[in-house]
Amino acid sequence: MFATLSDRLADTFKNLRGKGRLSEADIDATAREIRIALLEADVALPVVKEFVAAVKERARGEEVSGALNPAQQVVKIVNDELVTILGGETRRLRYAKTGPTVIMLAGLQGAGKTTLAAKLALWLKEQGKSPLLVACDLQRPNAVNQLQVNGERVGVPVFAPEPGNAGGIEHGGDPVQVARASVEEAKRTLHDVVIVDTAGRLGVDAELMQQASDIRDAVQPDEVLFVVDAMIGQDAVSTAQAFLDGVGYDGVVLTKLDGDARGGAALSIASITGKPVMFASNGEKMGDFDLFHPDRMASRILD
Ligand code: GDP
């Protein structure tokens, strides 16, 4: 395993202990360590460069305060800067003022959307909401069934294209029709949040983007959430950008944070897209899900 950023900085600062102020050479040595640590954590290069420049700028301007030694001071600057880029405060869901709130999930196949849909439904239920899950992933043969199984696990009904439902298999399983009909169904059955699971492909493709855009136009979601596997590292940036350009979204959900990914994807995506990471999924159990906390992720990247 790589040395943590805190370890690296501690090493760099071994020789500096007792000094009252950071010299330009100290700042350069520190910047080098931060750069290596972030690259090892799979943060995208342009993000690393921008980040290091911002930290250097702040370190230069800062008087070393009485309470902290120089090493602690730099760690604090790095931490503050990480939290800022990661969005500062946790961004909460926006609920519709009238009618059901529509949340649409988009992302690559395997990102964890279908699992996430059910986790989000459970979390909303615990917040006192009455969610309805909607199966609009009609590409992957087992996706509807998987959502139904997960829906059952969390005790949330699933609206799916069955004979009799709009968009049903007798209509060829049109996901746009299913999405539109699901909002009507939610109104009729008094569900206040609709969670639309959409199809993903293994790679970004035009047809996938078009379908997701058509669903978005049809149901005008209150939140479009881009779901991304934190383990895909550098690739997260190009995928996040492609979905931003192709579909657009309001926030990001990072999945598989229980793996050993150090959080590089979180930093890269937040920095490059400017969209907040809102939720974190960290396991295969339905309860392995929470709001994303920028300060906790900053500690994870540092430690
Ligand atoms: P989708 O294709 O985007 O709908 O992805 P799925 O929801 O089917 O998830 C793909 C795989 O990742 C499944 O085997 C899930 O059990 C697994 N998975 C989803 N979320 C997590 C997570 O947070 N942690 C771990 N370890 N596995 C996850």
py3Dmol code that shows the C-alpha trace and the ligand (Angstrom):
import py3Dmol

protein = """\
ATOM      1  CA  MET A   1       0.000   0.000   0.000  1.00  0.00           C
ATOM      2  CA  PHE A   2       1.161   3.524  -0.676  1.00  0.00           C
ATOM      3  CA  ALA A   3       2.357   5.845   2.062  1.00  0.00           C
ATOM      4  CA  THR A   4      -0.457   8.113   3.132  1.00  0.00           C
ATOM      5  CA  LEU A   5      -0.292  11.801   2.473  1.00  0.00           C
ATOM      6  CA  SER A   6      -0.058  12.479   6.205  1.00  0.00           C
ATOM      7  CA  ASP A   7       2.912  10.059   6.482  1.00  0.00           C
ATOM      8  CA  ARG A   8       4.619  11.650   3.522  1.00  0.00           C
ATOM      9  CA  LEU A   9       4.201  15.105   4.936  1.00  0.00           C
ATOM     10  CA  ALA A  10       5.371  13.963   8.368  1.00  0.00           C
ATOM     11  CA  ASP A  11       8.540  12.627   6.706  1.00  0.00           C
ATOM     12  CA  THR A  12       9.132  15.839   4.823  1.00  0.00           C
ATOM     13  CA  PHE A  13       8.689  17.815   7.976  1.00  0.00           C
ATOM     14  CA  LYS A  14      11.018  15.744  10.131  1.00  0.00           C
ATOM     15  CA  ASN A  15      13.790  18.176   9.285  1.00  0.00           C
ATOM     16  CA  LEU A  16      11.656  21.224   9.766  1.00  0.00           C
ATOM     17  CA  ARG A  17      10.466  20.701  13.298  1.00  0.00           C
ATOM     18  CA  GLY A  18      10.771  23.766  15.407  1.00  0.00           C
ATOM     19  CA  LYS A  19      10.949  26.171  12.510  1.00  0.00           C
ATOM     20  CA  GLY A  20       8.519  29.028  12.919  1.00  0.00           C
ATOM     21  CA  ARG A  21       7.777  29.660   9.288  1.00  0.00           C
ATOM     22  CA  LEU A  22       7.649  27.746   6.029  1.00  0.00           C
ATOM     23  CA  SER A  23      10.399  28.651   3.585  1.00  0.00           C
ATOM     24  CA  GLU A  24       9.892  28.541  -0.165  1.00  0.00           C
ATOM     25  CA  ALA A  25      12.013  25.352  -0.234  1.00  0.00           C
ATOM     26  CA  ASP A  26       9.818  23.760   2.452  1.00  0.00           C
ATOM     27  CA  ILE A  27       6.728  24.642   0.466  1.00  0.00           C
ATOM     28  CA  ASP A  28       8.204  23.115  -2.699  1.00  0.00           C
ATOM     29  CA  ALA A  29       9.161  19.917  -0.875  1.00  0.00           C
ATOM     30  CA  THR A  30       5.673  19.695   0.568  1.00  0.00           C
ATOM     31  CA  ALA A  31       4.052  20.346  -2.801  1.00  0.00           C
ATOM     32  CA  ARG A  32       6.049  17.476  -4.299  1.00  0.00           C
ATOM     33  CA  GLU A  33       4.760  15.049  -1.682  1.00  0.00           C
ATOM     34  CA  ILE A  34       1.175  16.181  -2.090  1.00  0.00           C
ATOM     35  CA  ARG A  35       1.480  15.773  -5.841  1.00  0.00           C
ATOM     36  CA  ILE A  36       2.794  12.198  -5.576  1.00  0.00           C
ATOM     37  CA  ALA A  37       0.200  11.213  -2.984  1.00  0.00           C
ATOM     38  CA  LEU A  38      -2.692  12.557  -5.059  1.00  0.00           C
ATOM     39  CA  LEU A  39      -1.443  10.863  -8.220  1.00  0.00           C
ATOM     40  CA  GLU A  40      -1.172   7.603  -6.284  1.00  0.00           C
ATOM     41  CA  ALA A  41      -4.750   8.107  -5.092  1.00  0.00           C
ATOM     42  CA  ASP A  42      -5.722   8.229  -8.809  1.00  0.00           C
ATOM     43  CA  VAL A  43      -6.614  11.903  -8.908  1.00  0.00           C
ATOM     44  CA  ALA A  44      -6.596  13.251 -12.484  1.00  0.00           C
ATOM     45  CA  LEU A  45      -3.448  15.186 -13.408  1.00  0.00           C
ATOM     46  CA  PRO A  46      -5.066  18.582 -14.181  1.00  0.00           C
ATOM     47  CA  VAL A  47      -6.840  18.392 -10.821  1.00  0.00           C
ATOM     48  CA  VAL A  48      -3.574  17.562  -9.046  1.00  0.00           C
ATOM     49  CA  LYS A  49      -1.847  20.539 -10.654  1.00  0.00           C
ATOM     50  CA  GLU A  50      -4.601  22.955  -9.736  1.00  0.00           C
ATOM     51  CA  PHE A  51      -4.802  21.591  -6.226  1.00  0.00           C
ATOM     52  CA  VAL A  52      -1.072  21.801  -5.566  1.00  0.00           C
ATOM     53  CA  ALA A  53      -0.972  25.364  -6.896  1.00  0.00           C
ATOM     54  CA  ALA A  54      -3.826  26.368  -4.576  1.00  0.00           C
ATOM     55  CA  VAL A  55      -2.149  24.789  -1.542  1.00  0.00           C
ATOM     56  CA  LYS A  56       1.176  26.472  -2.328  1.00  0.00           C
ATOM     57  CA  GLU A  57      -0.558  29.796  -2.630  1.00  0.00           C
ATOM     58  CA  ARG A  58      -2.221  29.409   0.743  1.00  0.00           C
ATOM     59  CA  ALA A  59       0.889  28.052   2.462  1.00  0.00           C
ATOM     60  CA  ARG A  60       2.880  31.064   1.311  1.00  0.00           C
ATOM     61  CA  GLY A  61       0.400  33.522   2.672  1.00  0.00           C
ATOM     62  CA  GLU A  62       0.089  31.860   6.051  1.00  0.00           C
ATOM     63  CA  GLU A  63       1.846  32.722   9.288  1.00  0.00           C
ATOM     64  CA  VAL A  64       2.621  29.615  11.298  1.00  0.00           C
ATOM     65  CA  SER A  65       0.270  29.881  14.217  1.00  0.00           C
ATOM     66  CA  GLY A  66       1.206  29.102  17.793  1.00  0.00           C
ATOM     67  CA  ALA A  67      -1.025  26.084  18.184  1.00  0.00           C
ATOM     68  CA  LEU A  68       0.166  24.122  15.136  1.00  0.00           C
ATOM     69  CA  ASN A  69       3.640  23.108  14.013  1.00  0.00           C
ATOM     70  CA  PRO A  70       4.440  23.627  10.299  1.00  0.00           C
ATOM     71  CA  ALA A  71       3.549  20.024   9.411  1.00  0.00           C
ATOM     72  CA  GLN A  72       0.163  20.261  11.094  1.00  0.00           C
ATOM     73  CA  GLN A  73      -0.376  23.610   9.473  1.00  0.00           C
ATOM     74  CA  VAL A  74       0.178  22.243   5.957  1.00  0.00           C
ATOM     75  CA  VAL A  75      -1.990  19.214   6.664  1.00  0.00           C
ATOM     76  CA  LYS A  76      -4.719  21.628   7.757  1.00  0.00           C
ATOM     77  CA  ILE A  77      -4.367  23.678   4.580  1.00  0.00           C
ATOM     78  CA  VAL A  78      -4.513  20.511   2.450  1.00  0.00           C
ATOM     79  CA  ASN A  79      -7.522  19.269   4.388  1.00  0.00           C
ATOM     80  CA  ASP A  80      -9.392  22.586   4.075  1.00  0.00           C
ATOM     81  CA  GLU A  81      -8.676  22.747   0.365  1.00  0.00           C
ATOM     82  CA  LEU A  82      -9.887  19.143  -0.136  1.00  0.00           C
ATOM     83  CA  VAL A  83     -13.111  19.860   1.743  1.00  0.00           C
ATOM     84  CA  THR A  84     -13.714  22.992  -0.343  1.00  0.00           C
ATOM     85  CA  ILE A  85     -13.272  21.162  -3.660  1.00  0.00           C
ATOM     86  CA  LEU A  86     -15.411  18.261  -2.450  1.00  0.00           C
ATOM     87  CA  GLY A  87     -18.264  20.699  -1.986  1.00  0.00           C
ATOM     88  CA  GLY A  88     -17.839  22.020   1.551  1.00  0.00           C
ATOM     89  CA  GLU A  89     -21.157  21.156   3.103  1.00  0.00           C
ATOM     90  CA  THR A  90     -23.124  18.006   2.301  1.00  0.00           C
ATOM     91  CA  ARG A  91     -25.591  18.891  -0.452  1.00  0.00           C
ATOM     92  CA  ARG A  92     -29.101  17.676   0.421  1.00  0.00           C
ATOM     93  CA  LEU A  93     -31.753  16.416  -1.977  1.00  0.00           C
ATOM     94  CA  ARG A  94     -34.196  18.983  -3.302  1.00  0.00           C
ATOM     95  CA  TYR A  95     -37.769  17.858  -3.054  1.00  0.00           C
ATOM     96  CA  ALA A  96     -40.531  19.021  -5.405  1.00  0.00           C
ATOM     97  CA  LYS A  97     -42.828  21.685  -3.925  1.00  0.00           C
ATOM     98  CA  THR A  98     -45.874  20.008  -5.420  1.00  0.00           C
ATOM     99  CA  GLY A  99     -46.391  16.492  -6.721  1.00  0.00           C
ATOM    100  CA  PRO A 100     -43.924  13.650  -6.495  1.00  0.00           C
ATOM    101  CA  THR A 101     -40.194  14.391  -6.430  1.00  0.00           C
ATOM    102  CA  VAL A 102     -38.550  12.655  -9.381  1.00  0.00           C
ATOM    103  CA  ILE A 103     -34.995  11.374  -8.992  1.00  0.00           C
ATOM    104  CA  MET A 104     -33.359   9.919 -12.085  1.00  0.00           C
ATOM    105  CA  LEU A 105     -30.220   7.771 -11.934  1.00  0.00           C
ATOM    106  CA  ALA A 106     -27.739   7.649 -14.807  1.00  0.00           C
ATOM    107  CA  GLY A 107     -24.374   5.968 -15.232  1.00  0.00           C
ATOM    108  CA  LEU A 108     -22.483   3.117 -16.829  1.00  0.00           C
ATOM    109  CA  GLN A 109     -23.567  -0.496 -16.539  1.00  0.00           C
ATOM    110  CA  GLY A 110     -22.032  -2.012 -13.438  1.00  0.00           C
ATOM    111  CA  ALA A 111     -21.708   1.360 -11.687  1.00  0.00           C
ATOM    112  CA  GLY A 112     -24.185   0.148  -9.111  1.00  0.00           C
ATOM    113  CA  LYS A 113     -27.327   2.032 -10.196  1.00  0.00           C
ATOM    114  CA  THR A 114     -29.853  -0.714  -9.605  1.00  0.00           C
ATOM    115  CA  THR A 115     -28.435  -1.500  -6.177  1.00  0.00           C
ATOM    116  CA  LEU A 116     -28.259   2.187  -5.412  1.00  0.00           C
ATOM    117  CA  ALA A 117     -31.874   2.767  -6.442  1.00  0.00           C
ATOM    118  CA  ALA A 118     -33.038   0.371  -3.735  1.00  0.00           C
ATOM    119  CA  LYS A 119     -30.599   1.753  -1.146  1.00  0.00           C
ATOM    120  CA  LEU A 120     -31.813   5.272  -1.843  1.00  0.00           C
ATOM    121  CA  ALA A 121     -35.422   4.071  -1.567  1.00  0.00           C
ATOM    122  CA  LEU A 122     -34.687   2.546   1.849  1.00  0.00           C
ATOM    123  CA  TRP A 123     -32.912   5.700   3.001  1.00  0.00           C
ATOM    124  CA  LEU A 124     -35.862   7.842   1.843  1.00  0.00           C
ATOM    125  CA  LYS A 125     -38.280   5.544   3.644  1.00  0.00           C
ATOM    126  CA  GLU A 126     -36.267   6.075   6.797  1.00  0.00           C
ATOM    127  CA  GLN A 127     -36.633   9.826   6.211  1.00  0.00           C
ATOM    128  CA  GLY A 128     -40.403   9.362   6.265  1.00  0.00           C
ATOM    129  CA  LYS A 129     -40.911   9.392   2.490  1.00  0.00           C
ATOM    130  CA  SER A 130     -42.942   6.985   0.437  1.00  0.00           C
ATOM    131  CA  PRO A 131     -40.820   6.106  -2.598  1.00  0.00           C
ATOM    132  CA  LEU A 132     -41.708   4.258  -5.802  1.00  0.00           C
ATOM    133  CA  LEU A 133     -38.954   2.504  -7.740  1.00  0.00           C
ATOM    134  CA  VAL A 134     -39.186   2.585 -11.528  1.00  0.00           C
ATOM    135  CA  ALA A 135     -37.489   0.064 -13.800  1.00  0.00           C
ATOM    136  CA  CYS A 136     -36.367   1.894 -16.932  1.00  0.00           C
ATOM    137  CA  ASP A 137     -33.275  -0.224 -17.492  1.00  0.00           C
ATOM    138  CA  LEU A 138     -34.804  -2.355 -20.201  1.00  0.00           C
ATOM    139  CA  GLN A 139     -31.478  -3.162 -21.906  1.00  0.00           C
ATOM    140  CA  ARG A 140     -29.893  -5.517 -19.426  1.00  0.00           C
ATOM    141  CA  PRO A 141     -31.956  -8.718 -19.429  1.00  0.00           C
ATOM    142  CA  ASN A 142     -32.014  -9.152 -15.671  1.00  0.00           C
ATOM    143  CA  ALA A 143     -32.206  -5.506 -14.577  1.00  0.00           C
ATOM    144  CA  VAL A 144     -35.990  -5.337 -14.045  1.00  0.00           C
ATOM    145  CA  ASN A 145     -35.945  -8.538 -12.046  1.00  0.00           C
ATOM    146  CA  GLN A 146     -32.944  -7.346 -10.009  1.00  0.00           C
ATOM    147  CA  LEU A 147     -34.750  -4.118  -9.153  1.00  0.00           C
ATOM    148  CA  GLN A 148     -37.840  -6.106  -8.159  1.00  0.00           C
ATOM    149  CA  VAL A 149     -35.771  -8.355  -5.891  1.00  0.00           C
ATOM    150  CA  ASN A 150     -34.052  -5.340  -4.307  1.00  0.00           C
ATOM    151  CA  GLY A 151     -37.363  -3.484  -4.031  1.00  0.00           C
ATOM    152  CA  GLU A 152     -38.771  -6.428  -2.123  1.00  0.00           C
ATOM    153  CA  ARG A 153     -35.747  -6.459   0.206  1.00  0.00           C
ATOM    154  CA  VAL A 154     -36.365  -2.840   1.178  1.00  0.00           C
ATOM    155  CA  GLY A 155     -40.158  -3.070   1.069  1.00  0.00           C
ATOM    156  CA  VAL A 156     -40.618  -0.555  -1.737  1.00  0.00           C
ATOM    157  CA  PRO A 157     -42.883  -1.242  -4.748  1.00  0.00           C
ATOM    158  CA  VAL A 158     -41.428  -1.323  -8.241  1.00  0.00           C
ATOM    159  CA  PHE A 159     -43.179   0.084 -11.286  1.00  0.00           C
ATOM    160  CA  ALA A 160     -42.068  -2.052 -14.222  1.00  0.00           C
ATOM    161  CA  PRO A 161     -43.082  -2.593 -17.824  1.00  0.00           C
ATOM    162  CA  GLU A 162     -45.503  -5.441 -17.470  1.00  0.00           C
ATOM    163  CA  PRO A 163     -48.486  -6.198 -19.656  1.00  0.00           C
ATOM    164  CA  GLY A 164     -51.092  -3.621 -18.786  1.00  0.00           C
ATOM    165  CA  ASN A 165     -48.632  -0.914 -17.672  1.00  0.00           C
ATOM    166  CA  ALA A 166     -47.842   1.858 -20.151  1.00  0.00           C
ATOM    167  CA  GLY A 167     -44.586   1.048 -21.892  1.00  0.00           C
ATOM    168  CA  GLY A 168     -45.224  -2.595 -21.099  1.00  0.00           C
ATOM    169  CA  ILE A 169     -43.801  -5.448 -23.041  1.00  0.00           C
ATOM    170  CA  GLU A 170     -46.701  -5.308 -25.467  1.00  0.00           C
ATOM    171  CA  HIS A 171     -45.330  -1.824 -26.390  1.00  0.00           C
ATOM    172  CA  GLY A 172     -41.806  -3.156 -26.842  1.00  0.00           C
ATOM    173  CA  GLY A 173     -40.733  -1.934 -23.413  1.00  0.00           C
ATOM    174  CA  ASP A 174     -40.268   1.773 -24.101  1.00  0.00           C
ATOM    175  CA  PRO A 175     -38.391   3.266 -21.116  1.00  0.00           C
ATOM    176  CA  VAL A 176     -39.629   6.802 -21.845  1.00  0.00           C
ATOM    177  CA  GLN A 177     -43.229   5.630 -21.651  1.00  0.00           C
ATOM    178  CA  VAL A 178     -42.507   3.666 -18.479  1.00  0.00           C
ATOM    179  CA  ALA A 179     -40.933   6.721 -16.847  1.00  0.00           C
ATOM    180  CA  ARG A 180     -43.800   8.998 -17.822  1.00  0.00           C
ATOM    181  CA  ALA A 181     -46.430   6.518 -16.660  1.00  0.00           C
ATOM    182  CA  SER A 182     -44.615   5.976 -13.373  1.00  0.00           C
ATOM    183  CA  VAL A 183     -45.093   9.606 -12.349  1.00  0.00           C
ATOM    184  CA  GLU A 184     -48.828   9.268 -12.964  1.00  0.00           C
ATOM    185  CA  GLU A 185     -48.809   6.021 -10.995  1.00  0.00           C
ATOM    186  CA  ALA A 186     -47.008   7.743  -8.103  1.00  0.00           C
ATOM    187  CA  LYS A 187     -49.645  10.503  -8.035  1.00  0.00           C
ATOM    188  CA  ARG A 188     -52.425   7.945  -8.102  1.00  0.00           C
ATOM    189  CA  THR A 189     -50.930   5.785  -5.362  1.00  0.00           C
ATOM    190  CA  LEU A 190     -49.666   8.712  -3.256  1.00  0.00           C
ATOM    191  CA  HIS A 191     -45.954   7.986  -3.503  1.00  0.00           C
ATOM    192  CA  ASP A 192     -44.009  11.189  -2.936  1.00  0.00           C
ATOM    193  CA  VAL A 193     -40.655  10.229  -4.476  1.00  0.00           C
ATOM    194  CA  VAL A 194     -40.107   8.447  -7.783  1.00  0.00           C
ATOM    195  CA  ILE A 195     -36.691   6.852  -8.353  1.00  0.00           C
ATOM    196  CA  VAL A 196     -36.056   6.117 -12.017  1.00  0.00           C
ATOM    197  CA  ASP A 197     -33.352   3.530 -12.743  1.00  0.00           C
ATOM    198  CA  THR A 198     -32.078   3.923 -16.325  1.00  0.00           C
ATOM    199  CA  ALA A 199     -30.052   1.689 -18.618  1.00  0.00           C
ATOM    200  CA  GLY A 200     -26.269   1.756 -18.605  1.00  0.00           C
ATOM    201  CA  ARG A 201     -23.794   0.450 -21.156  1.00  0.00           C
ATOM    202  CA  LEU A 202     -20.332  -0.847 -20.578  1.00  0.00           C
ATOM    203  CA  GLY A 203     -18.964   2.243 -22.305  1.00  0.00           C
ATOM    204  CA  VAL A 204     -20.421   5.643 -23.016  1.00  0.00           C
ATOM    205  CA  ASP A 205     -22.433   5.588 -26.239  1.00  0.00           C
ATOM    206  CA  ALA A 206     -24.672   7.974 -28.133  1.00  0.00           C
ATOM    207  CA  GLU A 207     -27.764   5.799 -28.003  1.00  0.00           C
ATOM    208  CA  LEU A 208     -27.529   5.450 -24.232  1.00  0.00           C
ATOM    209  CA  MET A 209     -27.143   9.209 -23.829  1.00  0.00           C
ATOM    210  CA  GLN A 210     -30.104   9.869 -26.111  1.00  0.00           C
ATOM    211  CA  GLN A 211     -32.324   7.465 -24.210  1.00  0.00           C
ATOM    212  CA  ALA A 212     -31.357   9.008 -20.864  1.00  0.00           C
ATOM    213  CA  SER A 213     -31.974  12.508 -22.269  1.00  0.00           C
ATOM    214  CA  ASP A 214     -35.382  11.449 -23.599  1.00  0.00           C
ATOM    215  CA  ILE A 215     -36.359  10.082 -20.181  1.00  0.00           C
ATOM    216  CA  ARG A 216     -35.115  13.288 -18.549  1.00  0.00           C
ATOM    217  CA  ASP A 217     -37.147  15.435 -20.962  1.00  0.00           C
ATOM    218  CA  ALA A 218     -40.231  13.283 -20.407  1.00  0.00           C
ATOM    219  CA  VAL A 219     -40.254  13.379 -16.602  1.00  0.00           C
ATOM    220  CA  GLN A 220     -38.312  16.589 -15.824  1.00  0.00           C
ATOM    221  CA  PRO A 221     -36.578  15.171 -12.755  1.00  0.00           C
ATOM    222  CA  ASP A 222     -36.008  17.319  -9.685  1.00  0.00           C
ATOM    223  CA  GLU A 223     -32.620  15.637  -9.365  1.00  0.00           C
ATOM    224  CA  VAL A 224     -30.571  13.746 -11.917  1.00  0.00           C
ATOM    225  CA  LEU A 225     -27.870  11.782 -10.104  1.00  0.00           C
ATOM    226  CA  PHE A 226     -24.820  10.432 -11.889  1.00  0.00           C
ATOM    227  CA  VAL A 227     -23.834   7.111 -10.322  1.00  0.00           C
ATOM    228  CA  VAL A 228     -20.159   6.193 -10.603  1.00  0.00           C
ATOM    229  CA  ASP A 229     -17.948   3.413  -9.306  1.00  0.00           C
ATOM    230  CA  ALA A 230     -15.209   4.963  -7.158  1.00  0.00           C
ATOM    231  CA  MET A 231     -12.903   2.100  -8.116  1.00  0.00           C
ATOM    232  CA  ILE A 232     -12.602   3.151 -11.769  1.00  0.00           C
ATOM    233  CA  GLY A 233     -10.133   5.885 -10.830  1.00  0.00           C
ATOM    234  CA  GLN A 234      -8.948   8.042 -13.727  1.00  0.00           C
ATOM    235  CA  ASP A 235     -11.710   6.785 -16.053  1.00  0.00           C
ATOM    236  CA  ALA A 236     -14.263   8.377 -13.752  1.00  0.00           C
ATOM    237  CA  VAL A 237     -13.376  11.809 -15.087  1.00  0.00           C
ATOM    238  CA  SER A 238     -14.037  11.124 -18.771  1.00  0.00           C
ATOM    239  CA  THR A 239     -17.234   9.229 -17.936  1.00  0.00           C
ATOM    240  CA  ALA A 240     -18.443  12.003 -15.629  1.00  0.00           C
ATOM    241  CA  GLN A 241     -17.764  14.593 -18.306  1.00  0.00           C
ATOM    242  CA  ALA A 242     -19.487  12.530 -21.025  1.00  0.00           C
ATOM    243  CA  PHE A 243     -22.637  12.181 -18.912  1.00  0.00           C
ATOM    244  CA  LEU A 244     -22.546  15.857 -18.005  1.00  0.00           C
ATOM    245  CA  ASP A 245     -22.394  16.823 -21.686  1.00  0.00           C
ATOM    246  CA  GLY A 246     -24.799  14.111 -22.870  1.00  0.00           C
ATOM    247  CA  VAL A 247     -27.483  14.055 -20.180  1.00  0.00           C
ATOM    248  CA  GLY A 248     -26.579  16.627 -17.543  1.00  0.00           C
ATOM    249  CA  TYR A 249     -26.921  15.987 -13.833  1.00  0.00           C
ATOM    250  CA  ASP A 250     -27.255  17.796 -10.518  1.00  0.00           C
ATOM    251  CA  GLY A 251     -25.188  15.594  -8.254  1.00  0.00           C
ATOM    252  CA  VAL A 252     -22.963  12.552  -8.060  1.00  0.00           C
ATOM    253  CA  VAL A 253     -23.273   9.280  -6.159  1.00  0.00           C
ATOM    254  CA  LEU A 254     -20.049   7.379  -5.528  1.00  0.00           C
ATOM    255  CA  THR A 255     -20.417   3.621  -5.179  1.00  0.00           C
ATOM    256  CA  LYS A 256     -18.125   0.836  -3.984  1.00  0.00           C
ATOM    257  CA  LEU A 257     -16.386   3.069  -1.489  1.00  0.00           C
ATOM    258  CA  ASP A 258     -15.943  -0.049   0.627  1.00  0.00           C
ATOM    259  CA  GLY A 259     -13.203  -1.033  -1.838  1.00  0.00           C
ATOM    260  CA  ASP A 260      -9.704   0.288  -1.354  1.00  0.00           C
ATOM    261  CA  ALA A 261     -10.142   3.304  -3.644  1.00  0.00           C
ATOM    262  CA  ARG A 262      -8.615   6.243  -1.856  1.00  0.00           C
ATOM    263  CA  GLY A 263     -11.143   8.778  -3.054  1.00  0.00           C
ATOM    264  CA  GLY A 264      -9.265  10.124  -6.052  1.00  0.00           C
ATOM    265  CA  ALA A 265     -12.397   9.768  -8.179  1.00  0.00           C
ATOM    266  CA  ALA A 266     -14.380  11.924  -5.752  1.00  0.00           C
ATOM    267  CA  LEU A 267     -11.856  14.728  -5.908  1.00  0.00           C
ATOM    268  CA  SER A 268     -11.419  14.557  -9.691  1.00  0.00           C
ATOM    269  CA  ILE A 269     -15.130  14.497 -10.470  1.00  0.00           C
ATOM    270  CA  ALA A 270     -16.021  17.262  -8.026  1.00  0.00           C
ATOM    271  CA  SER A 271     -13.211  19.444  -9.317  1.00  0.00           C
ATOM    272  CA  ILE A 272     -13.752  18.888 -13.040  1.00  0.00           C
ATOM    273  CA  THR A 273     -17.555  18.893 -13.182  1.00  0.00           C
ATOM    274  CA  GLY A 274     -18.215  21.325 -10.339  1.00  0.00           C
ATOM    275  CA  LYS A 275     -21.099  19.021  -9.303  1.00  0.00           C
ATOM    276  CA  PRO A 276     -21.412  17.987  -5.675  1.00  0.00           C
ATOM    277  CA  VAL A 277     -21.012  14.401  -4.557  1.00  0.00           C
ATOM    278  CA  MET A 278     -24.242  13.870  -2.628  1.00  0.00           C
ATOM    279  CA  PHE A 279     -24.311  10.215  -1.580  1.00  0.00           C
ATOM    280  CA  ALA A 280     -21.851   7.446  -0.878  1.00  0.00           C
ATOM    281  CA  SER A 281     -22.515   3.734  -1.283  1.00  0.00           C
ATOM    282  CA  ASN A 282     -20.127   1.496   0.564  1.00  0.00           C
ATOM    283  CA  GLY A 283     -21.165  -2.117   0.444  1.00  0.00           C
ATOM    284  CA  GLU A 284     -23.528  -4.697  -0.957  1.00  0.00           C
ATOM    285  CA  LYS A 285     -26.024  -4.526   1.923  1.00  0.00           C
ATOM    286  CA  MET A 286     -29.028  -2.259   1.517  1.00  0.00           C
ATOM    287  CA  GLY A 287     -28.052  -0.190   4.549  1.00  0.00           C
ATOM    288  CA  ASP A 288     -24.534   0.493   3.210  1.00  0.00           C
ATOM    289  CA  PHE A 289     -25.410   3.973   2.048  1.00  0.00           C
ATOM    290  CA  ASP A 290     -25.290   7.490   3.443  1.00  0.00           C
ATOM    291  CA  LEU A 291     -25.025  11.145   2.633  1.00  0.00           C
ATOM    292  CA  PHE A 292     -21.574  12.046   1.342  1.00  0.00           C
ATOM    293  CA  HIS A 293     -19.527  13.997   3.861  1.00  0.00           C
ATOM    294  CA  PRO A 294     -16.762  16.076   2.232  1.00  0.00           C
ATOM    295  CA  ASP A 295     -14.797  16.297   5.494  1.00  0.00           C
ATOM    296  CA  ARG A 296     -14.763  12.504   5.934  1.00  0.00           C
ATOM    297  CA  MET A 297     -13.634  12.006   2.343  1.00  0.00           C
ATOM    298  CA  ALA A 298     -10.873  14.584   2.839  1.00  0.00           C
ATOM    299  CA  SER A 299      -9.633  12.569   5.834  1.00  0.00           C
ATOM    300  CA  ARG A 300      -9.755   9.402   3.750  1.00  0.00           C
ATOM    301  CA  ILE A 301      -7.647  10.977   1.018  1.00  0.00           C
ATOM    302  CA  LEU A 302      -5.190  12.307   3.606  1.00  0.00           C
ATOM    303  CA  ASP A 303      -4.987   9.189   5.756  1.00  0.00           C
TER     304      ASP A 303
END
"""
ligand_1 = """\
28
GDP
P -25.905 -1.254 -12.533
O -25.516 -2.029 -13.763
O -25.333 0.139 -12.577
O -27.357 -1.269 -12.240
O -25.124 -1.954 -11.316
P -25.638 -2.971 -10.199
O -26.487 -2.275 -9.213
O -26.165 -4.190 -10.849
O -24.259 -3.285 -9.462
C -23.188 -3.959 -10.098
C -22.473 -4.821 -9.049
O -21.852 -3.989 -8.082
C -23.384 -5.756 -8.281
O -22.726 -6.976 -8.102
C -23.589 -5.052 -6.939
O -23.832 -5.951 -5.885
C -22.253 -4.363 -6.763
N -22.324 -3.139 -5.953
C -23.173 -2.082 -6.072
N -22.905 -1.149 -5.154
C -21.858 -1.602 -4.426
C -21.100 -1.061 -3.311
O -21.312 0.037 -2.806
N -20.085 -1.852 -2.849
C -19.799 -3.075 -3.392
N -18.790 -3.759 -2.860
N -20.478 -3.585 -4.423
C -21.492 -2.881 -4.935
"""
view = py3Dmol.view(width=600, height=400)
view.addModel(protein, "pdb")
view.setStyle({"model": 0}, {"cartoon": {"style": "trace"}})
view.addModel(ligand_1, "xyz")
view.setStyle({"model": 1}, {"stick": {}})
view.zoomTo()
view.show()
